[in-house]
Structure formats: C-alpha cells, structure tokens
Amino acid sequence: MNDKKAIEVNSQEILNLVFDLVVNFSKLFTYSEEGEKLKTIEYYLLIYIALKGPQKMKDLADVYSMTKSNITFIVDDLEKKGLLKRERSEKDRRVYLITLTAKGKKHYKNLNESFENIVSRFLENVPPDDLEVIADGFVRMVKFVNENKALGGIFAGSGELNKL
C-alpha cells in the first residue's frame, strides 16, 4: 500500500470519527423540553455567543459561512424563543449586537453543566497518558484549522499544508 492510499484511508476514518463525534455528542446532553426543539445551528449560535460574547450579525454570518439574511432568519427565531436579543452597541449606536437573554444564559448554563458531566465521565475512563495524547491532538487540530482558516482554507494558495 502506498503512502497516499494510507493517508486517504486514515483521512476517511478520521472524517468518519469526527462526524460521529459531532452527531452523537449532542445526544449525551441533558436537554430541557425547549432545548430539544432547537435546531443544531441554533445551538451553535447560542453556544458561540455565550463563549465569544455579543456579536454583529455580519460577524456571525462570516463565522458560519452563511449569508447575512440566513443568519438574520436564525437569530429572529432565537429571538422569538426568548434566547437572544439585539442590543445597540455602546461604541457605535448604528450597530446592533446579538446577545443572550437571561433565558438564553440559563439555557447555556444548563448545557454547560451537562457538558461538564460528560467530560468528567470521560476523564474517569481514560488513562492519563492517553489524555495527554488526545489533548495534544485537539490543540494541534484547532491550531491547524485556525491558521488555515485565516489563509482562506487548506486548499487555498499553493496547496501546501501548514506544519503543525
């Protein structure tokens, strides 16, 4: 088997594992009745705003590679559900920032507590040496993605991948 074939097999396996992790991970969370009604992208927006703070609509559109009108539609739905709100920026009154409401903060707090329980259970079942390897792998993957995102993606430019 040549190296290129090995890389294709491994990349396919990695893609499959990452996809399974993303799809199945959310099934481990304890949801409220309302939480079960949220779409995946709504959860992503809620978590992103909780972690990164108030955001402009344009910035959310850029982060999720969506049009501003699509993000507006999703934010409108979350606003109707009482989880997000628009507030004028104190720095520039022409700008509206998307923020969590008290209900949105409570929803995120419950989600975060559920996440902490999942991580604790995971950590109890994985040997420390394996945790170091996993943590290092995640750090490298995030660094790689962030560096290449700034360059327009891993397939932009010369086609050479950044070294980890």
TIKEFI-310720 format. One line per 5 residues: number of its first residue (from 1); their letters; for each residue x, y, z of C-alpha. Coordinates in pm, whole numbers. Layout:
<nodes>
NUM	a	X/Y/Z | ...;
</nodes>
This chain:
<nodes>
1	mndkk	0/0/0 | 148/338/-96 | 161/636/142 | -105/830/-50 | -354/544/-14;
6	aievn	-274/517/360 | -341/889/402 | -675/860/217 | -783/569/434 | -678/746/752;
11	sqeil	-839/1075/649 | -1164/892/568 | -1151/717/904 | -1080/1046/1080 | -1366/1218/897;
16	nlvfd	-1598/935/997 | -1488/956/1362 | -1519/1335/1379 | -1860/1319/1213 | -1978/1051/1458;
21	lvvnf	-1843/1255/1749 | -2026/1570/1639 | -2353/1393/1559 | -2362/1170/1865 | -2204/1404/2118;
26	sklft	-2516/1614/2147 | -2718/1303/2233 | -2529/1284/2562 | -2655/1623/2677 | -2945/1660/2914;
31	yseeg	-3197/1878/2735 | -3497/2066/2851 | -3816/2023/2654 | -3746/2356/2485 | -3385/2258/2415;
36	eklkt	-3497/1952/2223 | -3685/2180/1984 | -3375/2381/1888 | -3208/2319/1554 | -2839/2233/1554;
41	ieyyl	-2741/2570/1404 | -2945/2744/1674 | -2743/2560/1938 | -2421/2656/1760 | -2519/3023/1761;
46	liyia	-2627/3014/2123 | -2302/2848/2232 | -2088/3075/2014 | -2242/3391/2158 | -2218/3251/2512;
51	lkgpq	-1848/3174/2464 | -1739/3470/2249 | -1971/3744/2374 | -2203/3979/2184 | -2168/3959/1806;
56	kmkdl	-2258/4161/1499 | -2484/3987/1250 | -2215/4017/981 | -1957/3852/1205 | -2191/3560/1276;
61	advys	-2253/3522/902 | -1876/3514/842 | -1812/3259/1118 | -2077/3021/986 | -2011/3091/617;
66	mtksn	-2371/3194/566 | -2539/3494/416 | -2640/3772/650 | -3005/3708/559 | -2977/3341/663;
71	itfiv	-2818/3434/997 | -3087/3700/1046 | -3356/3436/994 | -3197/3209/1258 | -3144/3495/1503;
76	ddlek	-3507/3603/1451 | -3621/3253/1550 | -3399/3252/1859 | -3525/3597/1948 | -3886/3476/1922;
81	kgllk	-3792/3188/2154 | -3655/3441/2402 | -3296/3314/2390 | -3127/3600/2202 | -3184/3973/2171;
86	rerse	-3049/4263/1969 | -2887/4549/2159 | -2737/4870/2029 | -2361/4886/2061 | -2241/5138/2318;
91	kdrrv	-1941/5213/2095 | -2139/5270/1773 | -2513/5335/1804 | -2561/5235/1438 | -2455/4879/1520;
96	ylitl	-2671/4612/1681 | -2509/4329/1874 | -2666/3988/1924 | -2657/3887/2291 | -2803/3621/2517;
101	takgk	-3115/3699/2715 | -3147/3583/3076 | -3333/3280/2940 | -3052/3219/2689 | -2791/3242/2965;
106	khykn	-2986/2991/3175 | -3016/2759/2876 | -2640/2782/2815 | -2566/2728/3187 | -2768/2403/3180;
111	lnesf	-2594/2295/2860 | -2252/2372/3010 | -2330/2176/3328 | -2433/1881/3115 | -2109/1915/2915;
116	enivs	-1903/1922/3236 | -2070/1597/3348 | -1989/1432/3014 | -1625/1544/3030 | -1592/1424/3391;
121	rflen	-1728/1080/3300 | -1492/1065/3003 | -1189/1166/3209 | -1265/896/3466 | -1244/630/3195;
126	vppdd	-930/734/3006 | -574/676/3130 | -371/997/3190 | -118/915/2914 | -400/880/2663;
131	levia	-550/1209/2780 | -223/1388/2706 | -219/1248/2352 | -586/1336/2296 | -543/1687/2434;
136	dgfvr	-231/1744/2222 | -416/1618/1914 | -708/1854/1974 | -476/2151/2033 | -289/2076/1710;
141	mvkfv	-610/2029/1513 | -759/2356/1639 | -432/2540/1568 | -416/2394/1218 | -778/2482/1139;
146	nenka	-743/2835/1276 | -420/2903/1088 | -557/2773/760 | -893/2945/804 | -708/3275/814;
151	lggif	-538/3183/486 | -867/3104/311 | -878/2733/384 | -642/2440/349 | -692/2420/-25;
156	agsge	-623/2787/-96 | -299/2913/-243 | -15/2678/-324 | -188/2371/-186 | 80/2307/75;
161	lnkl	-45/2244/424 | 91/2433/721 | 313/2230/950 | 172/2150/1291;
</nodes>
